[in-house]
Amino acid sequence: MAVAAAPRACDTIPSMAAPAPLPDEQGATSSRRTRVLSYLPITLLGMGLGDMTRAGVLAAVAECRQMGRETFRRRYGFGRAKTYELVWDGDCYDSKAIAGEAHLYSVGSLLSADDFSGGARTVAHRLRTLGFTVENGATSTDGPGQVAPQIVLQPRGGTRDRGPQNFVKSVRKGVPITDIKDVLGEQAEVLAALYPDGIARLWGSTPTRQVNNEKVRALRDRRVGDDVFFYAENHFIARARILHLFDSPPVAREVWGTDENDATWEHIMALGEIEEFAARVQAAPILRHLDVRMPLRSLTLRSAENYRRVAHLLPKRRQPVLPQPPTPRPAVSRRLTAADLLHRIGLLGTPRHSEGTASGRHQSLALIWAISRVATGSPRLAPWSSFRAEVDPLLTEFGIPDLKVAIQSPFWDLQGSGLWEVHGIENDSGSVPQAEMLDKAQPVAGLTQASAELLQNPLTRLEAVIKLCSTYLDHVDQRALLSRVGLAGYATADGLLDEDEGRQGQEITDEERATGPTARRAVTSSRLVRNSSIANQVKEIHGHACQVCETRLQYMRRPYSQAAHVRGLGSPHHGPDELPNLLCLCPNHHVLFDGLEIYIDVDDVVRRTHGGDSLGSLRRHDDHRIDEAYLQYHRTLCELSRLTKN
């Protein structure tokens, strides 16, 4: 049964609320640390933290781990955490920086340091609500901050306490979250995120009536990431890791009822995958090393150091079986190159076979969508809801005709390419999760950080689009597809310019028709700022002669030529406005060059894109160096034009 990966983390923070009293046998009270905050931040929704998802946090943590804390903070404009640190998988992270980036991957907008009007305490509250551990007090260094798990010794209980029945019910089989949803309250969101399959593994403890015994200390000091060992009949029978801790008498009564004293097991542990030992482990030597009396009668906690001392007496932890991709994939190198990226794109499917064709087609459409996000400056990761809403129509329109498409397949299977990652859901079965499971967990997915960084390079991005189109999309209207995903600018060398630059000569409405002068319309203009001096410079260097045909034109008794950008300024090319990116052309060859009808090959021969006929050699000048990288980009763009020609 699949469960979310357990965090190996340090303790939850002490509550801001006053400690809740526990009754003892004489009616006195003893204090314990409550795990539920007593305030509700009024700025939570206003600052957008209410939209932050668990999957978004996991994605931000993964990115921070890859980049390093200092680099991550600098990139997104945050300082070191002064009060609260998020702890996940044994590492500590700056809570505000993680929350700001998590919001980007949850809903598409980055929260800056100035957006947290509720302060660090509000951020900590939201992270804890999502099931994460937050520690009070920043670490002194940016090191890993590893926190080893402690060992929790948990008596299963006998038949009198219904221990065996409860163990089977709530640990081995698990509790369907739908059965307890009416009593979960704010814990519903946390458990839904921890258990995407809808089955929660829970175990609880009754309140203690003592002041400072083993049970009190264990309830107070156990923490997320600790290992729990279940004890029965002088043996340890199973272990699990703590994913979450919370107190809830209503949940406990719903799951386990009450004992003979009308108490319930209200101090609850949400557990990871249960590992029942094939051969029960003798408890006596372990308890002796831990200085615990035999037999074990109470919930007991021992330190991480003590845990290490008895590790050799315990079974080795079972290694999880990871799902294998359907076909062998080369391992992802630590430093991905553009050649690696293009090679992996070529392995999305096997076009010679129908099944491979379907898989490759659907995954390629998802990658085209992801590449368009890079080109337009959108976050590289997006929530499942956005992926489904935006990619599903692409699969319907451009996928294989008459083939029913499961949108979750490319969302999940692209991980096998080494170019794609998914955060916020675990699935050890090896099969694609059902859409209902994804709807509930709302994971985020998209290009890996390494892939996205490579695709920031316009040439690599263009080559990736060509690879996808030529390998998987032969029978697709590729121009329509690129237009649909916001890459229509690849149709011309100049790209998509600012909106108002292409509106000259538009038709007027009936209301604007009149005799006399042509009507005018007020518009707000936003235009690319071009450097006219370098345009004039390239014209003067070549004496206004076209570098293709050497024609010199006259207009109003003055020389006339045009400066053409090799890599266009418009989207998605975003070329620079500089002399090495310019040609001096006549209007005719400028139109042909921008329209991708001609290109300049590696030998400086000007050729027709469709047919390859030569128009002669490009005329060079010693004072005008043309950057070969820009010419290569234009050639590659012409290659795409050949592919997408109807």
C-alpha positions, 0 to 999 in steps of 0.5 A, a space after each residue: 500500500 502506497 504512502 507518502 515518504 516519511 520525513 526524518 525530521 526534528 521535533 515540532 515547535 513548542 506551541 504558542 498556546 499555553 500548555 493544556 492541563 491533564 488531570 491526574 488521579 487526585 484531581 490535580 493537573 500536569 502540563 503537556 505541550 499541545 500540538 495545536 496552535 491556539 490562534 488563527 492568523 487573520 492574514 493567512 488568506 490575504 497573503 496567499 498562504 492559504 493557496 499553498 499546497 503540500 506538493 508545492 512545498 515538497 517541490 520547493 524543498 527539492 529545488 532548495 536541496 539541489 541548489 543549496 540554501 544560500 543560493 536558493 535564498 539569493 535567487 528568490 530574495 530571502 534572508 536566513 530564517 531567524 525564528 522558524 525552520 522547516 525540517 524535512 527528511 533530516 534537513 533544515 530549510 528557511 521557512 519563508 523562502 520555502 513558502 514563497 517558492 512553494 506558492 509559485 509552484 502551487 498557484 503560479 505566483 511567487 511570494 516575496 519576503 515583503 508579502 509575509 505580513 503575518 510574519 514567520 509565525 503565520 508561515 510556520 502555522 500554514 506549514 504545520 497545517 500541511 503536515 510539516 515539522 517546523 522547528 523554533 530557532 534558526 541554525 547557526 550554519 547552513 549545513 545539512 542540520 541532520 536530525 537522527 530519529 529517536 526510538 519510540 517503544 509502543 506496547 500493542 496492548 492485550 485482548 483486554 484493551 482490544 490491542 490485537 484488534 486495533 492493531 489490525 484495524 488501524 495499522 495493518 489495514 489502515 483507516 479509510 479517511 472517508 470513514 472519519 472525515 466528519 471528525 477530522 476538522 483541520 487534520 483532514 487536509 494533512 491526512 489527505 496529503 500524507 495518504 493519497 490512497 485514502 487509507 491512514 495508518 493511525 495509533 493513539 495513546 490515552 492521556 496519562 494521569 501521572 506527572 513525569 513518568 515514561 509516558 509523559 516524557 514520550 508524549 512530550 518529546 516524540 517527534 515527526 521522523 521517529 521510529 515506532 517499534 510495536 511490542 507484544 508478548 515479549 517481542 517487537 513485532 513491527 515498526 513504522 515511522 511517524 509522519 504526523 502527530 496530533 491530538 483529537 478525542 473525536 477521531 480517537 473515539 471514532 476509530 477505537 472507541 473508549 476503554 473501560 474508564 471511558 478514556 480514549 486514545 486521543 494522542 495520535 500518531 499518523 504512521 508511514 508504511 508498516 513493516 511487520 517482522 517475519 521473525 519476531 524480535 526478542 525484546 529483552 536484550 534491546 530493553 536491557 541496552 535501553 535501560 527499560 524494565 521488562 516487560 514493557 508496559 508503557 509508551 517509552 522514548 529513548 534518544 537517537 544515541 540510544 537508538 544507534 546503540 541497539 541498531 545492530 539488534 534490530 532487523 535492517 530496514 526493508 528497502 522500498 521497491 521502486 517502480 521500474 520504467 517500461 523500457 530501459 532508460 539511461 541514468 540521468 547524469 548529475 550535469 545534464 547537457 543539451 545533447 543529453 536533453 535532446 537524446 532523452 527526448 528521442 527516447 520518449 516512445 518507439 514510433 515504429 510500434 503503436 503503443 510506443 507511438 501513443 506514449 511518445 505522442 502524448 508525452 511529447 505534447 506534454 513536453 511541448 506545453 512545458 517548453 512553452 512555459 519556459 519560453 513565456 517565463 512561467 514556473 517550470 512546475 505546475 499543479 495537477 489541476 493546471 496540467 489537466 486543464 491545459 494539456 488534456 485539450 492538446 491530447 484531444 486535439 493533437 493526440 492519436 485519433 480515436 484513441 482514448 487518452 488518460 491524461 494522468 499517463 504523461 503526467 506520471 510516465 514522463 518521470 522515466 525520461 529523466 527530464 520531468 519530476 513529480 512532487 506531492 504523491 507517492 506511488 510504489 505500485 509501479 502503475 500510473 495513479 488514477 486521476 481521482 488520486 491525483 485530484 485528491 493529492 494535487 501534486 505538482 509536476 514539470 521539467 526538472 531544474 536542470 532541464 528547465 535551465 538548459 531550455 532557457 537557452 533559445 537555441 536549445 529550446 528551439 532544437 528541443 521543439 524540432 526534436 519533438 515535432 520531427 520524432 513524434 508529431 509528423 501527422 499533426 498540424 504543427 503550426 496550429 499546435 505551436 500557436 495553441 501553446 504560445 509558440 506561434 513566434 517560431 513561425 517567423 524570424 522576428 517572432 511575436 513583437 509587442 502587440 501594437 506593432 502588428 496592428 497597422 492597417 486593421 479594418 475599421 468597424 461600421 461605426 468608424 466608417 465615414 466619408 473623408 479622412 480615415 478614422 483614427 483610434 486611440 491605443 496604448 502602445 508598448 514597443 520594443 526599444 531598438 537601438 537606431 544607431 547600430 541599425 544605421 551603423 550596419 547600413 553605413 558599413 555596407 553602403 546600403 547594399 543588400 548583403 544577399 543581392 548587393 542591390 542599392 535602392 534609392 527612396 526620395 533621392 536618398 539611399 534606402 536599406 533595412 537592418 534585419 535581426 538574425 535572431 529576432 527580438 520578439 518572443 520566443 527568440 528574444 535576440 539581442 539588439 547588437 551589431 553582430 546580430 544584424 544584417 543589411 538587407 533590401 526589403 525583398 530579402 528582409 521579408 524572405 529572411 524574416 519569413 524563413 524562406 531563406 537562410 545562410 548555411 555554414 559556408 555563407 551560402 544563401 539558400 532557399 529553405 524549401 528546396 535548398 537552391 542557392 542564391 549566391 554567397 553572403 557578402 561580408 565586410 571586415 568591419 561587421 562581424 556576424 555572430 555564428 551562433 545567431 546564424 545557427 539559430 536562424 538555420 535551426 528555425 528554418 529547419 522547424 519551418 520545413 517541418 511545419 510547412 503544410 
